[in-house]
Amino acid sequence: MNAVIKRISLGKRTVCVSDIHGHGDLFERLLKKVGYTAEDTLVLLGDLYTKGPRPHDTLRRIIEMSRSPNVHILRGNCEDILEYLLPGEAAWIEALPHILETDSYIFVHGGLPSETLEGLDAWACMKNDAFLEQGLTFSKWVVSGHWPVYNYCHTIPCHNPIVNEKQRIIAIDGGCVVNYSGQLNAFIMEDGAFAFEAADDYPPVRIEKAQEERGGTLNITWSDRAVEITEQGAEFSTARHIATGALLAIPTASLFTDWDGNISGCRCGTDYFLPVAAGETVSLVDEFSDRILAKKNGTVGWIMK
């Protein structure tokens, strides 16, 4: 099936959100945070309703929003799950385009195999893993979701959008719902300038002791998550990262097994310690006996108690 391309025009300010994944409450909070109004252009890059806490409510709210001429919505790879939808909802999903094009921008869920848009395979545009790492360059800015930006962070984990000037690719998926410490990003384009805001569900916590930055040599991402446990403990286990051979402490609860019950990977693995000042407030992702995993301005790392 060839990708469906829709030509659109953008207004003065464009708010772009990707990979809401059924977290409608967070989506609404994010729109309020950016001061979204009906005068703005809103672009949703797909993966709208699956995996999250309120899939049907989220989808119905987005369908309602789509009646506005300033709202443009793409189909993502997770929109292939249609059997639980009402017939009208499924038809609405199937009518969504795969690519939005303007004079200066191309919006796509996963990525583009080529800047020649005509005849592109729809699935290759919806599910295009590690798009930013394929070495492609474009004359127009290509704004994509699908692959959480966390997966591009091989040393210091971060969920903020990536703007690659050389390739003219903007990756905005903050890993909402699907990442251990993810967030929902709104990428904002106004008068040729870029900005973003983010929202998540992690509670604030006040830091008692200052800490200097250290580590940041390895962040285990989804595509290189294979590890071998050399010593397993109650809270933390020592693991050898298969791709690099590096040893690091990994939360035991974040380890997962393959079909045979063997430990095969982890959902959280970093040696990065955040720089913080006493009295500073960060977001609490997880807590352990001697440290917390925290997020500060989108960057994730450890803070010792």
C-alpha positions as CSV (number, residue, x, y, z in Angstrom):
1,M,0.0,0.0,0.0
2,N,1.4,3.4,-1.0
3,A,1.6,6.2,1.6
4,V,-1.3,8.7,1.5
5,I,0.1,12.2,1.3
6,K,-1.8,15.3,2.4
7,R,-0.7,18.8,1.6
8,I,-1.4,21.4,4.3
9,S,-0.7,24.9,5.3
10,L,0.5,26.0,8.8
11,G,-0.6,29.0,10.7
12,K,1.5,31.4,12.8
13,R,2.2,28.8,15.5
14,T,2.3,25.0,15.1
15,V,2.1,22.6,18.1
16,C,3.2,19.1,17.2
17,V,2.7,16.1,19.4
18,S,3.6,12.4,18.8
19,D,2.9,9.1,20.5
20,I,0.2,10.0,23.0
21,H,-0.4,6.3,23.4
22,G,-3.8,6.6,25.1
23,H,-2.6,9.0,27.8
24,G,-5.4,11.5,27.2
25,D,-5.1,13.2,30.6
26,L,-1.4,13.9,30.0
27,F,-2.2,15.2,26.5
28,E,-4.8,17.6,27.9
29,R,-2.4,18.9,30.5
30,L,0.3,19.4,27.9
31,L,-2.0,21.4,25.7
32,K,-2.8,23.7,28.6
33,K,0.9,24.0,29.5
34,V,1.7,25.3,26.0
35,G,-1.4,27.6,25.9
36,Y,-2.9,25.8,22.9
37,T,-5.8,27.6,21.3
38,A,-8.0,27.0,18.2
39,E,-5.9,29.6,16.4
40,D,-2.9,27.3,16.5
41,T,-2.2,24.6,14.1
42,L,-2.1,21.2,15.9
43,V,-0.3,18.3,14.3
44,L,-0.5,14.8,15.8
45,L,2.0,12.3,14.4
46,G,0.2,9.1,15.2
47,D,0.3,6.3,17.8
48,L,-2.7,8.0,19.3
49,Y,-4.6,5.5,21.5
50,T,-2.9,2.2,22.2
51,K,-0.9,1.0,25.2
52,G,-1.9,3.8,27.6
53,P,-4.4,4.1,30.5
54,R,-7.4,5.6,28.6
55,P,-7.3,4.4,24.9
56,H,-10.9,4.9,24.0
57,D,-11.4,8.2,25.7
58,T,-8.3,9.5,24.2
59,L,-9.2,8.4,20.7
60,R,-12.7,9.9,20.9
61,R,-11.3,13.2,22.1
62,I,-8.9,13.3,19.2
63,I,-11.6,12.5,16.7
64,E,-13.6,15.4,18.1
65,M,-10.6,17.7,17.8
66,S,-10.1,16.6,14.2
67,R,-13.2,18.4,13.2
68,S,-11.2,21.7,13.4
69,P,-9.6,22.7,10.1
70,N,-6.4,23.6,12.0
71,V,-6.0,20.0,13.4
72,H,-4.0,17.5,11.2
73,I,-3.5,13.9,12.3
74,L,-1.3,11.1,10.9
75,R,-1.6,7.4,11.2
76,G,1.1,5.6,13.2
77,N,2.1,1.9,13.2
78,C,0.1,1.3,16.4
79,E,-3.1,2.3,14.6
80,D,-3.2,-1.1,13.0
81,I,-5.1,-2.4,16.1
82,L,-8.7,-1.8,15.0
83,E,-10.7,-4.8,16.3
84,Y,-11.8,-3.1,19.6
85,L,-13.0,0.1,17.9
86,L,-16.5,1.1,16.8
87,P,-17.0,0.9,13.0
88,G,-17.0,4.7,12.7
89,E,-13.8,4.9,14.7
90,A,-12.0,2.3,12.6
91,A,-13.1,4.0,9.4
92,W,-11.7,7.3,10.7
93,I,-8.4,5.7,11.5
94,E,-8.2,4.0,8.1
95,A,-8.8,7.4,6.3
96,L,-5.9,9.1,8.0
97,P,-2.9,10.1,5.8
98,H,0.6,8.8,6.4
99,I,2.5,12.0,5.4
100,L,1.7,15.7,5.8
101,E,3.7,18.1,3.6
102,T,4.1,21.9,3.6
103,D,6.5,24.2,1.8
104,S,9.1,23.8,4.6
105,Y,8.1,20.7,6.5
106,I,7.3,17.1,6.1
107,F,5.5,15.4,9.0
108,V,5.6,11.6,9.3
109,H,5.1,9.1,12.1
110,G,8.1,6.8,11.7
111,G,10.4,8.3,9.0
112,L,11.0,8.6,5.3
113,P,12.9,6.1,3.2
114,S,13.3,8.9,0.6
115,E,12.4,12.6,0.1
116,T,10.7,11.5,-3.1
117,L,7.3,11.0,-1.5
118,E,5.2,9.6,-4.3
119,G,5.0,5.8,-4.2
120,L,6.5,5.3,-0.7
121,D,5.4,2.3,1.1
122,A,2.9,3.3,3.9
123,W,4.3,0.8,6.5
124,A,7.8,2.0,5.9
125,C,6.7,5.5,6.8
126,M,4.7,4.4,9.8
127,K,7.3,2.0,11.3
128,N,10.8,3.3,10.5
129,D,13.0,2.4,13.5
130,A,16.1,4.5,14.3
131,F,15.2,6.9,11.5
132,L,17.7,9.5,12.7
133,E,20.6,7.1,12.6
134,Q,20.2,6.0,9.0
135,G,22.4,8.9,7.6
136,L,19.6,10.4,5.5
137,T,19.5,14.1,4.8
138,F,16.6,16.2,3.5
139,S,16.0,19.6,2.0
140,K,12.8,20.2,4.1
141,W,12.6,19.6,7.8
142,V,11.2,16.2,8.5
143,V,9.4,16.0,11.9
144,S,9.0,12.4,13.1
145,G,7.9,10.4,16.2
146,H,7.7,6.6,16.7
147,W,11.3,6.0,17.9
148,P,11.7,7.5,21.4
149,V,14.5,10.0,21.5
150,Y,15.8,8.1,24.5
151,N,16.9,5.4,22.1
152,Y,19.3,7.9,20.4
153,C,21.0,8.7,23.8
154,H,23.7,6.1,24.1
155,T,25.6,7.9,26.9
156,I,23.3,10.3,28.8
157,P,19.6,9.4,28.8
158,C,17.3,12.3,27.8
159,H,13.7,12.5,26.6
160,N,13.7,15.9,25.0
161,P,13.2,16.5,21.2
162,I,16.3,16.3,19.0
163,V,16.8,18.9,16.3
164,N,19.5,17.7,13.8
165,E,20.4,20.6,11.7
166,K,22.7,18.7,9.3
167,Q,20.1,16.0,8.4
168,R,17.2,18.4,8.9
169,I,15.4,15.8,11.0
170,I,13.5,16.6,14.2
171,A,12.7,13.6,16.4
172,I,10.0,14.4,19.1
173,D,8.8,11.1,20.7
174,G,9.4,11.5,24.4
175,G,8.6,7.9,25.2
176,C,5.3,8.6,26.9
177,V,3.9,5.3,28.3
178,V,6.5,3.1,26.6
179,N,9.7,4.3,28.4
180,Y,10.5,3.8,32.0
181,S,11.0,7.5,32.6
182,G,9.2,8.9,29.5
183,Q,7.3,12.1,28.9
184,L,4.9,13.6,26.4
185,N,6.6,16.3,24.2
186,A,5.0,19.2,22.4
187,F,7.3,20.6,19.7
188,I,6.4,24.2,18.9
189,M,7.3,26.0,15.6
190,E,6.6,29.8,15.5
191,D,8.2,32.5,13.2
192,G,11.0,30.1,12.2
193,A,12.0,29.4,15.8
194,F,11.7,26.0,17.6
195,A,10.8,25.4,21.2
196,F,9.2,22.6,23.2
197,E,7.3,21.8,26.4
198,A,6.9,18.4,28.2
199,A,4.6,16.8,30.7
200,D,4.8,13.6,32.7
201,D,3.3,11.9,35.8
202,Y,6.4,11.8,38.0
203,P,6.0,13.6,41.4
204,P,8.4,16.4,42.4
205,V,11.0,15.7,45.1
206,R,13.3,18.2,46.9
207,I,17.0,17.3,47.0
208,E,18.7,17.5,50.4
209,K,22.4,17.2,49.3
210,A,24.2,18.7,46.4
211,Q,25.8,16.4,43.9
212,E,28.3,16.9,41.0
213,E,27.8,15.4,37.6
214,R,29.6,12.1,36.9
215,G,29.4,9.1,34.7
216,G,27.5,9.4,31.5
217,T,29.5,6.8,29.6
218,L,26.7,4.3,28.8
219,N,22.9,4.4,28.5
220,I,21.3,1.1,27.6
221,T,18.7,1.7,25.0
222,W,15.9,-0.5,23.5
223,S,17.9,-1.5,20.5
224,D,21.0,-2.6,22.5
225,R,19.4,-3.8,25.7
226,A,21.0,-7.3,25.9
227,V,22.9,-7.9,29.1
228,E,24.5,-10.7,31.0
229,I,24.2,-10.8,34.7
230,T,27.5,-11.4,36.6
231,E,26.1,-10.9,40.1
232,Q,22.4,-10.6,41.0
233,G,21.2,-8.7,44.0
234,A,18.0,-7.8,45.7
235,E,17.9,-4.1,44.6
236,F,20.8,-3.9,42.1
237,S,22.6,-6.4,39.9
238,T,25.9,-6.2,38.1
239,A,25.4,-6.7,34.4
240,R,27.8,-6.9,31.4
241,H,26.3,-4.9,28.5
242,I,26.7,-7.3,25.5
243,A,27.2,-4.6,22.9
244,T,30.0,-2.7,24.7
245,G,31.3,-5.2,27.3
246,A,30.8,-2.5,30.0
247,L,29.9,-3.5,33.5
248,L,27.3,-1.4,35.4
249,A,24.8,-1.7,38.2
250,I,21.2,-2.2,37.0
251,P,18.0,-2.2,39.1
252,T,17.1,-5.9,39.5
253,A,13.4,-5.1,39.0
254,S,14.2,-3.6,35.6
255,L,15.6,-6.9,34.2
256,F,13.4,-9.0,32.0
257,T,13.6,-12.6,30.6
258,D,13.2,-14.2,27.3
259,W,10.7,-17.0,26.4
260,D,13.0,-19.6,28.1
261,G,13.1,-17.6,31.4
262,N,16.6,-16.4,30.9
263,I,17.5,-12.8,31.8
264,S,18.0,-11.1,28.4
265,G,17.8,-7.4,28.9
266,C,16.8,-4.4,31.0
267,R,14.5,-1.4,30.7
268,C,16.8,0.9,32.8
269,G,20.6,1.0,32.6
270,T,22.7,4.1,33.0
271,D,25.8,5.1,34.9
272,Y,24.9,8.8,34.8
273,F,24.6,10.9,38.0
274,L,22.8,14.2,37.7
275,P,24.3,17.4,38.9
276,V,22.0,18.9,41.5
277,A,22.1,21.7,44.2
278,A,20.8,21.3,47.7
279,G,17.1,22.4,47.8
280,E,16.6,21.8,44.0
281,T,13.5,20.1,42.9
282,V,13.5,17.2,40.4
283,S,11.0,14.6,39.2
284,L,11.1,11.2,41.0
285,V,11.1,8.3,38.6
286,D,12.0,5.5,41.1
287,E,13.4,5.2,44.6
288,F,15.9,2.8,46.1
289,S,17.5,2.4,49.6
290,D,20.6,4.6,48.8
291,R,19.6,6.6,45.7
292,I,16.8,7.8,43.5
293,L,16.4,7.7,39.7
294,A,15.3,11.3,38.8
295,K,14.6,13.4,35.9
296,K,15.8,17.0,35.5
297,N,14.7,19.1,32.5
298,G,14.2,15.9,30.6
299,T,17.5,14.3,31.5
300,V,17.5,11.2,33.6
301,G,20.1,10.1,36.1
302,W,20.9,8.9,39.6
303,I,21.0,11.0,42.7
304,M,22.5,9.6,45.9
305,K,20.6,10.1,49.2
